[in-house]
Amino acid sequence: MSNNSKPLIVGVSGASGLIYAIHTLKYLLTADYNIELVASKSTYMVWQAEQETRMPGEPTAQEQFWREKAGVAVGGKLRCHPWGDVGAGIASGSFRTLGMIIIPCSMSTVAKLAGGLSSDLLERAADVQIKEGRKLVIVPRETPFSLIHLRNLTTLAESGVRIVPAIPAWYHNPQTIEDLVDFVVARGLDQLDIDCIPIHRWQGSK
């Protein structure tokens, strides 16, 4: 049985850092969450550039692709949507969700959301979360931030969007890159009241 009857939307935009999306899916599917996933058109190019891997566009094949990358063959429910399918259920405010997380989130996506633009399904689904007053978490992966970036992020924060930059901490004594990634993913999911990642949390000074 799914962890929750209402799905969580996971958006993957064309920012560097696909490992964040992979680990997000790994933990959510393992915890039996119901996931609606949409990857932007640019994500296909990032997979090719970072991993020399072709991400399939057909939804069923893409579901298998993400499950293989996450290492979770069975668990949870995963439905993938084509980036251009703006008529999908997640594009409507009547589609009930737990919220949405965009991980990683490009600054181009940030700019479009801040301007109220939605040219694809990822942006439309995120715009719906904002207009419906639902939880939207973005994990920008960019450095340094320009003044334009900061102003766009401020606009989103003023609209209720939770912003979790991909900046890991060190107090949990990370030993691997995966430890650093998991910290960021856990903090992002914290904003959605989802606790499914076994990380060391700050317990105060001894």
Helices and strands as residue ranges (DSSP letters): E 8-12, H 18-30, E 34-39, H 41-51, H 59-70, E 77-81, G 89-91, E 99-105, H 107-114, H 121-131, E 136-140, H 147-158, E 162-163, H 177-190
